[in-house]
Amino acid sequence: MEITNEQQDDTSLLTKADLVSATWAISEVFNYMLEGYNKEEYGEMTKEQAEHTLNSLRTAFIKFDSILQSTTGETDESEIQENS
């Protein structure tokens, strides 16, 4: 049996680009669902399920965006200190 990703160096680390992609994807799904919600087209969901999903997507977006903003702020501050 072959074990993969045994070494941490073999696995790609989470990057800011990954966070940007995730944040963008969540916003696209949210906007798509919001458009359907406004047209009262819930697909296979009830109105309440659609509202819950929209709230969950909004919360997830805020979390990913906050992580991205906090890591961007840390990088900017460390770059300023290194350049001084």
N, C-alpha and C positions, 0 to 999 in steps of 0.2 A: 504494500500500500504506500502510495506516495503522498506526503504531506506538503501542502503548498502554503505559502505565506508564513512559513515558520519564522523567518527573520523579519523584523520590523522594516528593514530597508527594502524588502521585496514588495511591500505594500505602499501604494501611493497615499500620501497624507492628504487630509482635507485642506483645500486651498481657498483663498478668497474667491477665486473664479467659481469654485464649486458652490459657495454660499450665494454668489450672485445668480448663478444658474437656478438654484433651488428657489431663491426669492422670486425671481422672474417667473418660474413655472407656477408657483403658488398663486401669484397675482393673475396670471393668465387663466388659470382654472377658476379662480374667484370671479373674475370679470365675465367669463363664459357662463358660469352658474348664475350670476347676478342678472345677466341679460335674460336668461330663461325665467328666472324668478319674477322679474318685472313684467314678463309676458304671461305670467301664471302658467308656465310650462315647466313642470317639476320632474318630467320623465317618469321613472318608476317610483319616485319618492313622494311622500306626502309634503304638504306645505311646511309642516313643523320639522320634518327631516331635512328639507332644503334649508330652512332657517338655521338649524343646528349645524349643518355642514358649512354654510357660509360663515357662521361665527367661528367655527373651528379653523377654517382657512384663514380668516382674518387674524386670529390669535397666532397661528403658525407663522404667518407673514411677519407679524410684529416681532416674534421671537427671532426668526432668521435675520431680519433687518437689524435688530438690536445687536445681535452677535457680530454681524458684519460691520456695523458702525463702531462698536467697541474695539474690534481688532484693527480697523482702519485708524482710529484715534491713537491706539498704542503704537502702531507703526510710524505714524507721522511724528509723534513725540520722540520716539527713539531715534528717528532719522535726524531730527533737529538737534538732539543732544550729541549725536555722533559727528555732525557737521560743525559743531561749535568748537 
